[in-house]
Amino acid sequence: LFFLKMKKRITLKGIANELNVSISTVSKSLKNSPEIGEETRQKIIAFAKAHNYRPNNIALSLKNRKTKTIGLIIPEIVHYFFSNVINGIEKFANKNGYNVIIAVSNESFEKEVLNMETLANGHIDGFIISIAKETFKKQDFHHIQETIDLGVPVVLFDRVFNNLKCDKVIVDDKGGAEAATSFLIEKGKKNILLLTTQDYISVGNLRTQGYIEALKKHQIIPDNRLIIKSIDEASSEKEMSYLEKQINNLLNQKVAIDGIFAVNEIYAASALKVLRKRNINVPEEVAIICFTDGVISRYSSPSLTTVSQHAEEIGEVSAKLLIDKLTEASPLEEHITKVINCSIVERESS
């Protein structure tokens, strides 16, 4: 109920739009500032009361306070990608005199909201966020939008929602997936299994699109049996177990597979485990490529060919964008989207 109420609240920006005044005028009026004329002030106060306006706790905790501390919220820490992004953020932030406080949402909408409030109360100047799966599923971004509306800088990375007007750092997910699939096709593979996420997750959706585009460009008809979408679980172990079961089912049904493209290295590790148990040779019988050029990819046997997202660069660019906003080197109303290109790192699995 708490979150439903938050979603329906009118914001400072909403009041400003309704009464055709600036957000600053609304804010000053609600604080009874003598800078605003009595008639305007009373009109705004009455409107806010009638619409049950309550201040945004996150934004109020941050407004007018500089602490040289950045709040970072990530969906999970088990993925090598996110730990590498953290390294990039901390490296750039520390070099510029900023500290970083990290919180993990565990793919939970509620925890993401509470993390924002907790970090705000702990005195931070702005946020760098990769959005949780459950937030995408609910399509509820009010906690981020209200923070942006109050002039608190927010940078989204990797998993972003395009309608939020803030700086973003993204990977060319569709292009990288298309290149990965084409790489396998050019190795002579035609029956390529895709291991991906549910469609509502922006990154997985784009990578699925790239996979399909590559097949079409090479005159291969997409086969729905060769697309496995992981279950919606916060636990990587449960996702891996589900994928192993689905891959085994396909192989038991004698569905032809000579290549696998996974949207992350954890999914690829699941596939590799199944193939090894069934004595299927990699890459002679089935070649594998995946996103996330991490520890699993480098030290698995055989080592995995990957699409490198250059995670540390994503972190550095995200930190720079936020600090530029905090130091007014970049105007708050200017929204920048930086696209980081992927590259393929070939190893034993292909």
C-alpha positions as CSV (number, residue, x, y, z in Angstrom):
1,L,0.0,0.0,0.0
2,F,2.9,2.3,0.8
3,F,4.2,2.1,-2.8
4,L,0.8,2.4,-4.4
5,K,0.2,5.6,-2.4
6,M,3.6,6.9,-3.5
7,K,2.8,6.3,-7.1
8,K,-0.4,8.3,-7.0
9,R,1.1,11.4,-5.2
10,I,1.3,14.6,-7.1
11,T,4.8,15.9,-7.4
12,L,6.3,19.5,-7.3
13,K,6.6,19.3,-11.1
14,G,2.9,18.2,-11.4
15,I,1.7,21.2,-9.3
16,A,3.9,23.5,-11.4
17,N,2.5,22.2,-14.6
18,E,-1.1,22.4,-13.4
19,L,-0.7,26.0,-12.2
20,N,1.7,27.1,-15.0
21,V,4.5,28.2,-12.6
22,S,8.0,27.1,-12.1
23,I,9.0,24.2,-9.8
24,S,11.1,26.8,-7.8
25,T,7.9,28.9,-7.3
26,V,6.0,25.9,-6.0
27,S,8.8,24.8,-3.7
28,K,9.3,28.3,-2.2
29,S,5.5,28.8,-1.8
30,L,5.2,25.5,0.2
31,K,8.0,26.8,2.5
32,N,6.1,30.2,2.9
33,S,8.9,32.1,1.3
34,P,8.3,35.9,1.2
35,E,9.9,35.9,-2.3
36,I,6.5,34.7,-3.7
37,G,3.5,37.0,-3.7
38,E,0.8,36.2,-1.2
39,E,-1.9,35.4,-3.8
40,T,0.3,33.0,-5.7
41,R,1.6,31.4,-2.5
42,Q,-1.9,30.8,-1.1
43,K,-3.1,29.4,-4.4
44,I,-0.3,26.9,-4.6
45,I,-0.6,25.9,-0.9
46,A,-4.4,25.3,-1.4
47,F,-3.8,23.3,-4.6
48,A,-1.2,21.1,-2.9
49,K,-3.4,20.5,0.1
50,A,-6.4,19.6,-2.1
51,H,-4.3,17.1,-4.0
52,N,-2.7,15.5,-0.9
53,Y,0.8,16.6,-1.8
54,R,3.5,15.2,0.4
55,P,7.2,16.0,0.0
56,N,9.4,13.4,-1.7
57,N,11.5,11.9,1.1
58,I,14.4,10.9,-1.2
59,A,14.7,14.3,-2.8
60,L,14.3,16.2,0.5
61,S,17.1,14.3,2.0
62,L,19.4,15.2,-0.8
63,K,18.4,18.8,-1.7
64,N,20.8,21.6,-0.9
65,R,23.4,19.3,0.6
66,K,26.8,18.4,-0.9
67,T,28.6,15.5,0.6
68,K,30.9,14.4,-2.2
69,T,29.3,10.9,-1.9
70,I,27.6,9.0,-4.8
71,G,24.9,6.4,-4.2
72,L,25.2,3.3,-6.5
73,I,22.4,0.8,-6.8
74,I,22.9,-2.4,-8.8
75,P,20.6,-5.4,-9.3
76,E,23.0,-8.1,-8.1
77,I,26.6,-8.5,-7.3
78,V,27.2,-12.1,-8.4
79,H,27.6,-11.0,-12.1
80,Y,31.2,-10.2,-13.0
81,F,29.8,-7.4,-15.2
82,F,28.5,-5.4,-12.2
83,S,31.6,-5.9,-10.1
84,N,33.7,-4.5,-13.0
85,V,31.3,-1.5,-13.4
86,I,31.8,-0.8,-9.7
87,N,35.6,-0.8,-10.2
88,G,35.2,1.8,-13.0
89,I,32.9,4.0,-11.0
90,E,35.0,3.9,-7.8
91,K,38.2,4.5,-9.8
92,F,36.9,7.7,-11.5
93,A,34.9,8.9,-8.4
94,N,37.9,8.5,-6.0
95,K,40.2,10.3,-8.4
96,N,37.8,13.2,-8.4
97,G,37.4,13.3,-4.6
98,Y,34.1,11.4,-4.3
99,N,33.2,8.4,-2.2
100,V,30.8,5.6,-3.5
101,I,28.2,3.8,-1.3
102,I,26.9,0.6,-2.9
103,A,23.5,-1.0,-2.4
104,V,22.1,-4.1,-4.1
105,S,18.4,-4.4,-5.0
106,N,18.5,-8.2,-5.6
107,E,16.2,-7.5,-8.5
108,S,13.4,-6.3,-6.1
109,F,11.3,-3.2,-6.8
110,E,10.6,-2.6,-3.1
111,K,14.3,-3.0,-2.2
112,E,15.3,-0.6,-5.0
113,V,12.9,2.1,-3.6
114,L,14.1,1.5,0.0
115,N,17.7,1.6,-1.1
116,M,17.2,5.0,-2.7
117,E,15.6,6.3,0.5
118,T,18.3,4.8,2.8
119,L,21.1,6.2,0.7
120,A,19.5,9.6,0.6
121,N,19.2,9.6,4.3
122,G,22.8,8.7,4.5
123,H,23.8,11.9,2.8
124,I,24.6,11.4,-0.9
125,D,24.6,13.9,-3.8
126,G,23.3,11.8,-6.6
127,F,22.6,8.3,-7.9
128,I,24.0,5.8,-10.5
129,I,21.5,3.0,-11.0
130,S,21.0,-0.2,-13.0
131,I,17.2,-0.9,-12.8
132,A,15.9,-4.1,-11.1
133,K,14.0,-6.8,-13.1
134,E,10.9,-6.4,-10.9
135,T,10.9,-2.6,-11.6
136,F,10.7,-3.3,-15.3
137,K,8.0,-5.9,-14.8
138,K,5.9,-3.4,-12.8
139,Q,6.8,-0.6,-15.2
140,D,6.8,1.7,-12.0
141,F,9.7,4.2,-12.1
142,H,8.1,6.8,-9.8
143,H,10.9,6.7,-7.2
144,I,13.5,7.6,-9.9
145,Q,11.2,10.1,-11.7
146,E,10.4,12.1,-8.6
147,T,14.0,12.3,-7.7
148,I,14.9,13.6,-11.1
149,D,12.0,16.1,-10.9
150,L,13.5,17.6,-7.8
151,G,16.8,18.3,-9.6
152,V,18.8,15.5,-8.1
153,P,21.2,14.1,-10.7
154,V,20.6,10.4,-11.7
155,V,22.6,8.4,-14.2
156,L,21.2,5.1,-15.4
157,F,23.5,2.4,-16.9
158,D,23.1,-0.9,-18.7
159,R,19.4,-1.5,-17.8
160,V,17.7,1.8,-18.6
161,F,14.2,3.1,-19.2
162,N,14.2,5.5,-22.1
163,N,11.3,7.7,-20.9
164,L,13.2,8.8,-17.8
165,K,14.9,12.1,-18.7
166,C,18.4,11.7,-17.3
167,D,21.9,10.7,-18.4
168,K,22.3,7.1,-19.6
169,V,25.2,4.8,-20.4
170,I,24.3,1.8,-22.5
171,V,25.9,-1.0,-24.4
172,D,25.1,-1.6,-28.1
173,D,23.2,-4.7,-27.0
174,K,21.4,-5.3,-30.3
175,G,24.5,-4.8,-32.4
176,G,26.6,-6.9,-30.1
177,A,24.1,-9.8,-30.2
178,E,23.8,-9.5,-34.0
179,A,27.6,-9.7,-34.2
180,A,27.8,-12.7,-31.8
181,T,25.2,-14.6,-33.8
182,S,26.7,-13.8,-37.1
183,F,30.1,-14.9,-35.7
184,L,28.7,-18.4,-35.1
185,I,26.9,-18.5,-38.5
186,E,30.2,-17.6,-40.2
187,K,31.7,-20.6,-38.4
188,G,29.2,-22.8,-40.2
189,K,26.6,-23.0,-37.4
190,K,22.9,-22.8,-38.5
191,N,20.9,-24.2,-35.5
192,I,21.8,-21.7,-32.9
193,L,20.2,-21.9,-29.5
194,L,19.5,-18.5,-27.7
195,L,19.6,-18.4,-23.9
196,T,18.0,-15.1,-22.9
197,T,15.9,-13.3,-20.3
198,Q,12.2,-12.4,-20.3
199,D,11.2,-9.7,-22.8
200,Y,10.4,-7.0,-20.3
201,I,14.1,-6.7,-19.4
202,S,15.4,-4.2,-21.8
203,V,18.9,-5.7,-22.2
204,G,17.7,-9.2,-22.9
205,N,15.0,-8.0,-25.3
206,L,17.6,-6.0,-27.4
207,R,19.9,-9.0,-27.5
208,T,17.1,-11.3,-28.6
209,Q,16.3,-8.8,-31.4
210,G,19.9,-8.8,-32.5
211,Y,20.0,-12.6,-32.6
212,I,16.8,-12.7,-34.8
213,E,18.2,-9.9,-37.1
214,A,21.4,-11.9,-37.6
215,L,19.5,-15.1,-38.5
216,K,17.3,-13.2,-41.0
217,K,20.3,-11.5,-42.6
218,H,21.8,-14.9,-43.2
219,Q,18.5,-16.3,-44.6
220,I,18.0,-18.6,-41.6
221,I,14.4,-18.9,-40.4
222,P,14.1,-18.3,-36.6
223,D,12.9,-21.4,-34.8
224,N,11.0,-20.6,-31.5
225,R,12.2,-24.0,-30.1
226,L,15.7,-22.6,-30.2
227,I,14.8,-19.6,-27.9
228,I,14.9,-20.3,-24.2
229,K,13.8,-17.5,-21.9
230,S,15.0,-17.9,-18.3
231,I,12.5,-17.9,-15.4
232,D,11.9,-14.7,-13.5
233,E,14.1,-15.4,-10.4
234,A,16.5,-13.2,-8.4
235,S,18.6,-16.3,-7.7
236,S,21.2,-17.1,-10.4
237,E,21.3,-20.7,-9.1
238,K,17.6,-21.2,-9.8
239,E,18.0,-19.6,-13.3
240,M,20.9,-22.0,-14.1
241,S,18.9,-25.0,-12.9
242,Y,16.0,-24.0,-15.0
243,L,18.1,-23.5,-18.1
244,E,19.9,-26.8,-17.7
245,K,16.5,-28.6,-17.5
246,Q,15.3,-26.8,-20.7
247,I,18.5,-27.5,-22.6
248,N,18.3,-31.2,-21.6
249,N,14.6,-31.3,-22.8
250,L,15.6,-30.0,-26.2
251,L,18.4,-32.5,-26.6
252,N,16.2,-35.3,-25.5
253,Q,13.7,-34.3,-28.2
254,K,16.5,-34.6,-30.7
255,V,16.3,-30.9,-31.7
256,A,19.4,-30.0,-33.7
257,I,21.7,-27.6,-32.0
258,D,25.2,-26.7,-33.3
259,G,25.7,-23.3,-31.6
260,I,24.6,-21.5,-28.5
261,F,24.4,-17.8,-27.9
262,A,23.9,-16.8,-24.2
263,V,23.1,-13.3,-23.0
264,N,25.5,-13.6,-20.1
265,E,28.2,-16.0,-19.0
266,I,26.2,-17.6,-16.2
267,Y,23.7,-18.8,-18.8
268,A,26.6,-20.0,-21.0
269,A,28.1,-21.9,-18.0
270,S,24.8,-23.7,-17.6
271,A,24.9,-24.8,-21.2
272,L,28.5,-25.9,-21.0
273,K,27.7,-28.0,-17.9
274,V,24.9,-29.8,-19.8
275,L,27.0,-30.4,-22.9
276,R,29.9,-31.9,-20.9
277,K,27.6,-34.2,-19.0
278,R,26.2,-35.5,-22.3
279,N,29.7,-35.9,-23.8
280,I,29.0,-33.3,-26.5
281,N,32.2,-31.8,-27.7
282,V,32.7,-28.0,-27.6
283,P,33.3,-26.4,-30.1
284,E,33.4,-29.4,-32.6
285,E,29.7,-30.3,-32.2
286,V,28.4,-27.2,-30.5
287,A,30.1,-23.8,-30.4
288,I,29.3,-21.3,-27.6
289,I,29.5,-17.5,-27.4
290,C,28.1,-15.2,-24.6
291,F,28.0,-11.7,-23.3
292,T,30.1,-10.8,-20.2
293,D,33.8,-11.2,-20.6
294,G,34.4,-12.3,-17.0
295,V,36.2,-14.8,-14.8
296,I,33.8,-17.7,-15.7
297,S,34.5,-17.1,-19.4
298,R,38.2,-17.0,-19.0
299,Y,38.7,-20.0,-16.6
300,S,35.9,-22.4,-17.7
301,S,37.0,-25.5,-19.7
302,P,36.9,-24.9,-22.6
303,S,37.2,-21.1,-22.1
304,L,34.3,-19.2,-23.5
305,T,34.2,-16.9,-26.5
306,T,32.6,-13.7,-25.4
307,V,31.1,-10.3,-26.3
308,S,33.0,-7.9,-24.1
309,Q,30.9,-5.0,-22.9
310,H,33.9,-3.1,-21.5
311,A,32.2,-2.9,-18.1
312,E,34.9,-0.8,-16.4
313,E,34.6,1.8,-19.1
314,I,30.8,1.9,-18.5
315,G,31.5,2.6,-14.8
316,E,34.0,5.4,-15.6
317,V,31.7,7.1,-18.1
318,S,28.7,6.8,-15.7
319,A,30.7,8.4,-12.8
320,K,31.9,11.2,-15.1
321,L,28.4,12.0,-16.3
322,L,27.2,12.2,-12.7
323,I,30.1,14.2,-11.4
324,D,29.8,16.6,-14.4
325,K,26.2,17.3,-13.3
326,L,27.2,17.7,-9.6
327,T,29.9,20.2,-10.5
328,E,27.7,21.9,-13.0
329,A,30.2,21.1,-15.8
330,S,27.1,19.7,-17.6
331,P,23.7,21.4,-17.5
332,L,21.1,19.4,-15.4
333,E,18.5,19.8,-18.1
334,E,20.8,18.4,-20.8
335,H,20.3,14.6,-21.1
336,I,23.2,12.6,-22.5
337,T,23.2,9.0,-23.7
338,K,26.6,7.4,-24.2
339,V,26.7,4.1,-26.2
340,I,29.6,1.8,-25.5
341,N,30.5,-0.5,-28.4
342,C,31.1,-4.2,-27.8
343,S,33.9,-6.4,-29.1
344,I,34.3,-10.2,-29.6
345,V,37.0,-12.0,-27.7
346,E,37.5,-15.4,-29.3
347,R,38.5,-18.4,-27.1
348,E,38.2,-22.2,-27.1
349,S,34.4,-22.6,-27.2
350,S,34.2,-21.4,-30.8
